[in-house]
Amino acid sequence: MSDQSGGLYGVVLAGGTGTRLWPLSRAGHPKFLHPLTGTDASLLQATVQRLDLLAPLDRIFVVTGVAHAAAVSRQLDAIPDTNVLVEPSPRDSCAAIALAAAVIARRDPQAIMGSFASDHLISDKERFTEVIRKAMVGAQQGLLMTLGITPTRPETGYGYLQCGGEIGDGPVLGVEEFKEKPSYDVAESYVKSGNYLWNAGMFVWRVDAFLSELSRQQPQLAAGVSRIAAAWDSPEREEVLGEVWPTLPRISVDYAVMEGAATVGRVGTVPGDFGWNDVGDFHTLGEVLAADPSGNVVVGHALEPEAKSGVLLRDTEGLVVVPTPGRLVAAMGVRDLIIVDTPDAVLVCPRERAQEVKHLVDELKELGEHDYV
């Protein structure tokens, strides 16, 4: 058991640019820094706030990139600066999670850590806390726990967990297999069977259990992260980080560790139902934020109250509108559209094509228009 009453160490991954939320989300100011929660809190701040019943602030770590480290520290000024782990370049989720696990393991070798994305919305914090506590029971037994979300519809945008029977004497189910994003028909059969959960990309485990599984499946990554962690509190940190980090494989934790661990019976899950939403695109955002009687959603608050951003809607239905301070967005006689206004770019598209917005970003990159990306 950890020396601090077996509490949780929270790890928040603040990476990725959220290309489906372009032009609001940009490489320089990604979606997790924006207030898309229906309150003034950014997605990142809301993620940290919801861990307050599980982990004190000095046991919350954030892994982020060089470009966002200053903004992250500014938004999370109550978290010790030493707990903001800065990656020199993006290496996907496995390296980020492994770095946090190795740094925490040096402080507390038996620690239980939870890994959370910085861009998810969760409406029921108490239920969320309860599910994490249940997952900690499985983690204490050495299982790598992943949070599964009870599906509410045949969603093709998420991966799924195929569940087996109960493990041990708790609420923990075995995870037999991780399934890729399915076609609609396959998703429908998953939901009907009742044996599948959405893979929410949230994990709870003992750091020693995770690091040993990492060594078994990804020896190069494990050895590299171990070298970095050994130098973390020394003057050599930057040098070792600069030398080792670029050599680490660029791979997600699902592919690198969880799929292989599931095959040998080392992954458990606890089904959760706490109003989880992966704010992947503007359509989803429109579904989770408060709408007017005609189903229109206006996103975000003007950050400076004196900078008026207005929205004038007449005979409209089902719009998702993101205004920019100092300018009016007016719409009339249209329905089911996304309208995003930013100082240097405007997006208009049907809500049903919200997932495709990332293709515009790809095209801008191909055209060399990096100022807009």
ChimeraX attribute file (.defattr): number of C-alpha atoms within 10 A of each C-alpha:
attribute: neighborCount
match mode: 1-to-1
recipient: residues
	/A:1	13
	/A:2	14
	/A:3	10
	/A:4	9
	/A:5	7
	/A:6	13
	/A:7	19
	/A:8	25
	/A:9	27
	/A:10	25
	/A:11	29
	/A:12	26
	/A:13	24
	/A:14	25
	/A:15	24
	/A:16	19
	/A:17	17
	/A:18	21
	/A:19	24
	/A:20	22
	/A:21	23
	/A:22	25
	/A:23	23
	/A:24	23
	/A:25	20
	/A:26	18
	/A:27	18
	/A:28	11
	/A:29	15
	/A:30	21
	/A:31	28
	/A:32	26
	/A:33	20
	/A:34	19
	/A:35	20
	/A:36	24
	/A:37	23
	/A:38	17
	/A:39	13
	/A:40	15
	/A:41	17
	/A:42	20
	/A:43	25
	/A:44	27
	/A:45	20
	/A:46	21
	/A:47	21
	/A:48	21
	/A:49	15
	/A:50	18
	/A:51	23
	/A:52	14
	/A:53	13
	/A:54	18
	/A:55	18
	/A:56	14
	/A:57	18
	/A:58	14
	/A:59	17
	/A:60	22
	/A:61	25
	/A:62	30
	/A:63	23
	/A:64	23
	/A:65	21
	/A:66	13
	/A:67	15
	/A:68	18
	/A:69	18
	/A:70	15
	/A:71	12
	/A:72	22
	/A:73	16
	/A:74	12
	/A:75	14
	/A:76	18
	/A:77	10
	/A:78	10
	/A:79	20
	/A:80	14
	/A:81	17
	/A:82	11
	/A:83	19
	/A:84	22
	/A:85	21
	/A:86	20
	/A:87	21
	/A:88	15
	/A:89	13
	/A:90	16
	/A:91	19
	/A:92	16
	/A:93	22
	/A:94	22
	/A:95	24
	/A:96	26
	/A:97	23
	/A:98	22
	/A:99	26
	/A:100	26
	/A:101	28
	/A:102	24
	/A:103	23
	/A:104	23
	/A:105	19
	/A:106	16
	/A:107	9
	/A:108	17
	/A:109	17
	/A:110	19
	/A:111	26
	/A:112	28
	/A:113	28
	/A:114	28
	/A:115	21
	/A:116	22
	/A:117	22
	/A:118	25
	/A:119	29
	/A:120	20
	/A:121	23
	/A:122	19
	/A:123	15
	/A:124	13
	/A:125	17
	/A:126	11
	/A:127	15
	/A:128	19
	/A:129	17
	/A:130	15
	/A:131	20
	/A:132	22
	/A:133	17
	/A:134	18
	/A:135	27
	/A:136	27
	/A:137	19
	/A:138	27
	/A:139	28
	/A:140	20
	/A:141	12
	/A:142	19
	/A:143	26
	/A:144	28
	/A:145	31
	/A:146	27
	/A:147	23
	/A:148	27
	/A:149	22
	/A:150	19
	/A:151	20
	/A:152	10
	/A:153	11
	/A:154	19
	/A:155	19
	/A:156	16
	/A:157	16
	/A:158	17
	/A:159	18
	/A:160	26
	/A:161	26
	/A:162	20
	/A:163	22
	/A:164	17
	/A:165	12
	/A:166	15
	/A:167	17
	/A:168	11
	/A:169	8
	/A:170	12
	/A:171	16
	/A:172	24
	/A:173	21
	/A:174	22
	/A:175	32
	/A:176	20
	/A:177	20
	/A:178	22
	/A:179	16
	/A:180	13
	/A:181	16
	/A:182	17
	/A:183	12
	/A:184	13
	/A:185	10
	/A:186	14
	/A:187	21
	/A:188	15
	/A:189	13
	/A:190	22
	/A:191	19
	/A:192	13
	/A:193	8
	/A:194	12
	/A:195	16
	/A:196	26
	/A:197	27
	/A:198	26
	/A:199	24
	/A:200	21
	/A:201	18
	/A:202	15
	/A:203	26
	/A:204	31
	/A:205	30
	/A:206	28
	/A:207	28
	/A:208	19
	/A:209	19
	/A:210	26
	/A:211	24
	/A:212	13
	/A:213	20
	/A:214	23
	/A:215	15
	/A:216	14
	/A:217	16
	/A:218	17
	/A:219	14
	/A:220	15
	/A:221	23
	/A:222	22
	/A:223	16
	/A:224	22
	/A:225	24
	/A:226	20
	/A:227	16
	/A:228	23
	/A:229	23
	/A:230	15
	/A:231	16
	/A:232	19
	/A:233	12
	/A:234	9
	/A:235	9
	/A:236	12
	/A:237	16
	/A:238	13
	/A:239	11
	/A:240	17
	/A:241	20
	/A:242	14
	/A:243	12
	/A:244	15
	/A:245	21
	/A:246	15
	/A:247	12
	/A:248	18
	/A:249	16
	/A:250	15
	/A:251	15
	/A:252	16
	/A:253	19
	/A:254	15
	/A:255	13
	/A:256	20
	/A:257	21
	/A:258	24
	/A:259	18
	/A:260	19
	/A:261	24
	/A:262	20
	/A:263	13
	/A:264	10
	/A:265	16
	/A:266	19
	/A:267	27
	/A:268	32
	/A:269	31
	/A:270	27
	/A:271	21
	/A:272	20
	/A:273	17
	/A:274	19
	/A:275	14
	/A:276	18
	/A:277	17
	/A:278	17
	/A:279	23
	/A:280	18
	/A:281	20
	/A:282	26
	/A:283	23
	/A:284	16
	/A:285	22
	/A:286	22
	/A:287	16
	/A:288	19
	/A:289	17
	/A:290	14
	/A:291	16
	/A:292	11
	/A:293	9
	/A:294	12
	/A:295	16
	/A:296	23
	/A:297	22
	/A:298	21
	/A:299	22
	/A:300	20
	/A:301	19
	/A:302	17
	/A:303	13
	/A:304	10
	/A:305	9
	/A:306	9
	/A:307	12
	/A:308	16
	/A:309	18
	/A:310	16
	/A:311	15
	/A:312	10
	/A:313	16
	/A:314	10
	/A:315	10
	/A:316	17
	/A:317	19
	/A:318	21
	/A:319	25
	/A:320	28
	/A:321	25
	/A:322	23
	/A:323	26
	/A:324	23
	/A:325	19
	/A:326	13
	/A:327	15
	/A:328	14
	/A:329	16
	/A:330	13
	/A:331	16
	/A:332	11
	/A:333	9
	/A:334	13
	/A:335	18
	/A:336	17
	/A:337	22
	/A:338	24
	/A:339	21
	/A:340	23
	/A:341	20
	/A:342	16
	/A:343	12
	/A:344	8
	/A:345	11
	/A:346	15
	/A:347	16
	/A:348	14
	/A:349	14
	/A:350	14
	/A:351	20
	/A:352	12
	/A:353	13
	/A:354	19
	/A:355	17
	/A:356	13
	/A:357	19
	/A:358	17
	/A:359	12
	/A:360	16
	/A:361	21
	/A:362	13
	/A:363	12
	/A:364	15
	/A:365	14
	/A:366	10
	/A:367	9
	/A:368	11
	/A:369	11
	/A:370	11
	/A:371	11
	/A:372	14
	/A:373	19
